[in-house]
Structure formats: structure tokens, C-alpha cells
């Protein structure tokens, strides 16, 4: 597994202080992008929170996921959460070290007391002393939140005094993109009151025995009923213990929503959202605790076309840090068909530039320090498909194609825009984890893609 090191440099540690007028939560920022360009310590927000204790618990939940490894629990993660200012809200995001859980706390306009919010994306320092201080918070005394340096210090910062060097596996980079693609296929499947959510979540088993089929849930009256089989409206809950971070905020819950794709038998990803006063906390789970998002293959179709690269450059100019991005609006602005806009958004997602909010059923703009080309280079199926094309291994015969790989020949059939293949990968997954390398190679050739090294 390829790793890089991301250096996070903060001017000082984040802290929670008590003052005469209430608490002061200062979240320090490191190296981010804003509409003005790259900034060492961007400043996104300064104002009083409407529900201080809820915000503190929500931030802790996001930090819990960043530090967790739900599969093979050794070697915990330590990547500081990402915060994005979208003008009307702050989004705090993290990914588990195992790559199977994506967490996001959306502090909405009403949760920020209507105060003005900046635009941009950066990491925020969530250190151990801060976590302890937030955990000890009781009551709802006024709390002033500052995301970024103090106003007077913005122009006087003389270098960083706190630096963290974080190993960043490539599968985490791919995971952000795959979680976005998966979420865009979700629909609302169940909705509970806060009280019913507490009863349901606290009644779940704390672990799932290895080798057992995944747990499913379906709405039954005002609650959710666990079941071992998928059915109409059912949502997969793979690894119930991966919802543990939600316990931080349960007593403040005003509602609970569950999202997922159409249940068709195999285990599937899902999203679990706790509605809070002025906020939402969402956990998105991969289809299996032992299976991170990085291998799901949802981005491969978009990456396998030449159009997506050029389209992504055009769409990127139009994003403008919007909290809700509608592909239909982008289609009208860019002149591109909606399907190509969606493919471009998927490609931008591989660089961390686009996320998806299931509550709004809309994409949103952020800027993570990831390289889309690098994500492509370290995607095994995509690399193998490009090599097959460069080696001239694909022979088209109408809706059929032959792909020579090693000493074997595989047959790829195209029907209604969907490929099937005679390889073992296709037999095992039937397209549920994206196309195999042979189908990808055929798509590239059918699309006239030019691959470096091809004859």
C-alpha cells in the first residue's frame, strides 16, 4: 500500500478556554485553499454557537472516526479533521484509518447563529488536550468558536510552532471519492424521532461475528427492525459497532435518517444521519468492515474516458465553493450533457474537490490537497486496463470484444451500455464493485482513448 506524508503546520495548538463572557474554542488551521488562493492559516469563522455542547460532541465524534481503525484495530489513524466553509455552513469531515467509515458534521447556518462564514478548505488541529477539554464540557454556557487565527494575528503570524506529519495511504484518497460516488446513489429509506433513534442504536449488537451475513434493517412503524435478509426498503448495516461515534450526540438527537441504495441482495454501503439542533452528523459505512471504500470501483467508468478529464477542468471553474451543486445547473452553465457533468464531478472527487450530502441530495465543493492523477496512477484496475490498451490486447467485434491478458483470453460483451466479462472478477462481483480491468480496457478502446505507450 502506497503512502505519502502530509505535513500539517499550525501556528499554535487548538484550545478551549474559559473567559468572563463564556468559553472560547479556538480551532487552528493549516495550509488550505480559499477563493483568494492558497493560505497558510485560513480564517473561516468567528462567532457564538447556538448549541455549544452539541457542537463540541459532534466535533469529538468526527475526531473519533479519524482516530479509529474498525478493521484490524492495531495502528490507529491520526489525521486531523478537514473543515470546509461553504458560505452558509461549516463541514467537518474525517475518514477512519481502515478506510471504511466516512464522518461529516454539518454545522448549519442556524447552528452558527447566522454569523458570516468564509469559503475554503483546510485541516483543523484536534489535539489530545482539546479532546479532553471538550469531553468535560457540561451545560450550555455561551461558546465563541474561532476557525482560524485571531483577526489581529492574521497578518503577524511568523511561522508555525506546531507540526504534525501524517501518513496518508492512497486508499484514503480513493476512499473520499468512492464514498461520494456511493452516496450519490442513496435514497432516504427510514426516518425516526430522536427518542426512537436512541432506543434503536442502543439496542444494536456491539460487534458482528466474522463470516456471518450482514445485518439489514427495515422501517417498521416508528422504529427500525433488524433482519438477516434484504427486502423492499431495507438498508444494510455492516458492522453495527462502526456507528459507535454517534453515541457522542445521541442525547441531543431531534431526528434520525437512514439512507441507502436499492436492496438487491449483496451487502451495500449506507449512511446514518443524526439530526441535531442546527447541525447534522452523518456516518457513511462501506459494505463490509473488512472492506474499505477504496476498492469499490465506482469512479473507474468516469476515469476511463478522455472526455472526463477535459470536462472536469471546465466544471472546476464553475464550482465556486457552493454548498449545493446541481448537475442540471452545471449542465446549463457549461453546455455539457448532465451525464458528462456527473462524470466530471466524479473525476473531481478523486482529487477531493467534490463531496456529496445525502440530506440535501446534492454535491458540494471543497478542496483537499490531493492529486487526481496520483489517484489514477495508484488504482490497480485502472493501471492494468491502460496497460492492456497500450499492449494492443483489445480486439473489438461489434458488441463483443476479446481481451488477451497473459495466456488467457476474455470475452467482454456490451449490452445497453453495460459490459459483462468472462473473468473471475466479474463472476464474483457482477459489476457491483465497478468494472473489471478487461471491461475498462474495452471501454477505453471503444471511446478512442489515447494511452501513452500505445502503438
N, C-alpha and C positions, 0 to 999 in steps of 0.2 A: 504494500500500500504506500503510495507516494505521499510525502508530507512536505509542506513548506513551513516556514516560521513567520508568523505575523507579529510585528512589534507594535505594542500599544503603549504610547508615551503620554502620560498625564502630567499636568502642571503640579498637581497635589493629589492626595487621596480624597475620594468622596467621603462625606461625613454627615452625621445627623447631630445637630447641636441644639441646645435649649437656649432661648433668648427671652427677654422680657415680654416680647409680643407673641411668643409661641415657639414652635420648633422650626428649624431651618435645615432642609435636606438639600445639600449641595452635591449634585452628580457631576463629576468631572468628565470631560470629553477628550477623545484622542483622534487625531487625524481623520477628518471627514470631508465629504463633498457637499457644497451648498450651491445655490444659484450664482454665487459670486466666484465659484471655483473651489479648489482645494484649500482647506483651512486646518491649521494645526490643532486648534481648540475651538470648534464652532460653538456658538451660543444659540440655543433653540427656544428657551422658555424661562420666564421668571414670573411667578405669581403664586397665589394661595390656592391650594387644592380644596375642592368641595368636600371630599371624603378622605382625609389623610390616612386613617388606619387601613382603609380598604386599598388605597394605592400602595401603601407600604407592603401589605400582604401580597398584593398582586406582583409587585416587583420581586419579592422574595420567591414567589412561585416560578417566575421566569428564570431567576438565578438558580433555583433548584434543578431545573431541567438542564441548564448549561453545565452544571457540575455533575450530572448523573450519567451513569452507564447502566442501562437496564438489561443489557445482554453481556455476559462475561464481565462481571461487575468490577474486576480489578481495573486499575489505571483510570480513575475518574477524569472527566474533562474539566476545563478551566477557562473557557472562552467567555470574556465579558459580554453581556447582552449588547445587542445593536439597538439604537434608538433612531427613529425617523420622525422628523417634523413634517407634517403634511398640511400645514396652514390651519386646520381645524381640529387637530388631534396629535397626540404623541403615540407612537407604536414602539413597544419594547419587544424584541424578538430574541430567541435563542434556539439552539439545536443541541440535542443530547450528544454526548461523546460517542455513543454507539450508532448514531445516525438514524434512529428510528422514531424519535419524538421531536416535533416542532412546536414551540410555545410562542404565543404572542399575547401581550397585554395591550389593548387599545384604550388609552385614556382619552375619552371624547371631549368635545367642546364643553359640555355641561360639567364634566369632571374637573376641567381646568378653570372653572369659574368664568368662562367666557374670555379669558385673557388671550392676547395675541400669541400665536405660535409661529415659530420660524419654519424654514424649509431646509431640508438636508438630511444626511445620514451620517452617523458616527458610532463608535463604541462608547459605552459609559463604564466607569470603574465601579464595580460592586465587590468590595474587598471584605475580608472576614470580619473586621471590627464593625463595618457598616451593617453587615448581615445581622450580627448580634444585637446592635442597637435597634434595628428595625423590628427584630423578633421580640424585643422587650417593650415595644410601644403599646400602650394601653390608652383608652379614652380617645376622644376626637378633638383634642386641643388644636387650634389653628396651626397649619403647617405650610410654610413657604417652600416651594420647590424651585430650584435653580438647575437647569440643564445647560451646562457650560460655565465658563469663568464668570466671576463677578464683573459687572459692567465697567467699573473703574480699572479692572485688571486686564481687560481685553487687549489694550494696546501696550501694556507694560510687561507682559509675560516674557521672561528671559530664559527660556529653555525648560525642558521637562525635568522633574525631580523624581518621578515615579515611572518605571518602565517595566512592562510585562512582555515576555516573549512566549507566544502561544503556538504550539504545534497545530497546524491546520491541515488535516488529511484531505486529499482531493475528494474523497467520498462525501465529506461535509459540504463541499462546494456544489457537487452534483445533487446532494440531498435537498438544498434550498430550492433548486429548480424543479426537481421531481415532486416535492411536496406541493408546489404551486400548481403544476400540471394536474396532479391528482385532485386537488381541492376544487379546481375549476369544473370538475365533473360531478361534484356533490350537489345534492338537494337536501332541503330540510326534511328530516324523517320523523322527528319526535320533538315535543316541546312540553316541559314540565314547569310547575311552580318551584320556587326556591325550596320550600319545605319538602316537596316530593323528591327533588334532586338530592337533598341531604339524605333522605331515607334510602334512596336507590344506591347512591355511591357508597354509603357506609355499610350497605349490605352485600357489596361485591366481595368475591374471594380475593385474598391478598396476593395470590400467585396462580399461575396456570401450569399444570404439570406438563413437562416436556413430552411431546409425542401425542398429546390429546388434541382433538379437533378444536378449532377456535370457538369462543363463546359468541353468541349472537344475542341481540336484544330487539324487542319489538314493542311499540307503544300499546298498552292495554289499559284503557280508561285514562286515569290521571297519572299513571306511573309507567315504568318500563318493566317488561317481563323478560328474564333471561331464557334463552332457548339454545339447543345444540344444533338447530338446523336453520338455514336461511329460508325466508319466506317473503311474501309481499310486505314491503315497508321495513324489513329487518335491516339492522346495522351491525356490522362486525365489530366486536370488541376483543381484539387480540392482545392478551396480556393486560388484564384489569389493573394490575399493580402499577402500570405506566400512567394511570390517572392520579397517582398519589399527590402530585403537586397541586391539584385542585383543592385539596383539603385545607390549604392555607387560607382560602377565601370562602369556604362553604357557608360559614355562619352569616356572611353578608349577601348571599345569593338572593336575587329577586326573581330569577328565572333560569332555565337550563334548556339548551337546544342541542340536538344531535343531528349531524349531517353525514351523508354517505352516498355512494353510487347505488345503482340498481343492484339488488342482491341476485347474483346468478350462480351461486354455489361455492366457488373458491373463496378463501379469505380475502378481505379487501381492506383498504385504508378507511379511516373515518375521522371525523372531527367532533370534539366535545367542548361546548361553549358554556361558561358560567356568566350569566348576566348580572352585573353589579351596578351600584349607583354611579352613573356617569362613566362606566367602564365595561369592558368585556375581556374575559380571559379565555383563550382557546388553546386546546392541545390537539394536535393532529398526529395520529398514530399510523405507523407503517403496518402492512398486512400481517406481520409476524414479529415478535420481539427479537428474533434472531436475524431479522432481515431489515436492513436499513433502507431508506428511500433511494439511495444512490443507484441501486441496480434495477429499478423498476422500469426503465426504458421509455418513459413517457415523452422524453424530449427528443428521441432519436429521429423520428419522422421529420421534425422541423429542422434538425441539424443536417439532414441528408439531402437538402436541396440548396442550389445556388441562390435561388430567389430569396430565401430567408435571411441570408447574410446581408444582401443589399437592402431588403425591406426593413431589417432591424435598424440599420443606420438611419433610414428615413423616419421610422416610428420613434426612435430615441429622441429626436429633435422635438417631437410633439408632446412628450410626456409631461414636462413642466411641474413635477412634484405633486401631481394631482392625487387626492385621497381616493377618488373613484375614477377608474379609467374604463370607458365603454368602448369595446371594439367597433361598434357601429359608428360612433362619433369619430374615432380614428380613421375608419374606412372613408368617411365623408371628407375629412381633412386631407388625407393622403392620396385619395384616388385609388387605393388598393382594395381588392375584394376582402370581405370580412375574414374568409379562411386564411388568406395570406397575412392579414393583420394578426390573427391569433398565432400563426406560426412564427411571426416576427416577435411577438410578446414572449413566446416560449423560448426563443433564442436569447432574448434579452434576459430572461430568467436564469439562464446558465451563467450569466455574469452577475447575478444578484441584483439586477436593476428593476425587476418587477416581482411583486408578490401578489397573492390572491386572498381576499377577505370573503369568507363564506357567508358572513352575516349580511354584507352588502351585495353579495353575488357580483363582485367587481374586482378588477385588478387595481393595484396601487403602485405608485412609483417610489423606489428607494434606490440608493447607490451603495452597494457593497464593494469592497476593494478586491473583486475577483476578476479574472480574465476568462472571457468566454472561449477564446481559442485554446487556453490551457485546459479548460473543462472538456473540450472536444478531444484534445490530444491524449487525455488520460481516461477516455471512455473506451473500454476494451472492444465492445461490439462495433463501435463506430470506426475505430482504428483498423480492426480486422476487415470491415467492409471496404474501406478505402484501399486497403492493400489488395483485396480481391479485384477491385476495379482496375487498379494500376497494373496488375499482373495479367489483365485481359482474361479473367476467369469466367466472365459472364457472357453467355450466348443467348440472345433474345429470339423467340419463335412465337410471335404474336402475344397471346395472353400467357404463354408458357416461357420459362427460361431455364437454362441449365447453368449451374454454378459448379465449377471444379475447385475443390478445396482439398489439398493434399492428394491422396489417392482415391478420394471419393467424389462422386457426382451427385448433386442435389437438384431436385426439380422444384421450382417456385412457380406457382400458379397465381395469376391476378384475376380477381373476380369482384366487380363492383367497388374497385379501388382498394380492396383488401387482399393482402398476399397470404398464401399458405405455403408451407415448405415440408419437405420430406425428412428434415433433420431431427435429431433427438430433442433439441431445444424447443422446436415448435410442438413436437409430440407431448412434451412435458407441460408447456405453458399456454399453448393455443392463442398466442398473442396477448395474453393478459399481462405480461411483463415487457411489452413492446416487441418490435420485430427482431427476428434473428439476424445474424450478420449477412446471411445469404440474401434474405429479402431486402435488407438495406442496400446491399450492393446492386441488386436488380433495380431498386428504385432510383439509385444514382444514375445507372446507365440509361434507364427509360427517360429520366429527366435531362439527359445530356450533360451531366455534371462533369467538369474537367478536374481530374485529380492529378496533383503533382506526381511526376514519375511515370505517368501513363504514356504508352507509346503513341 
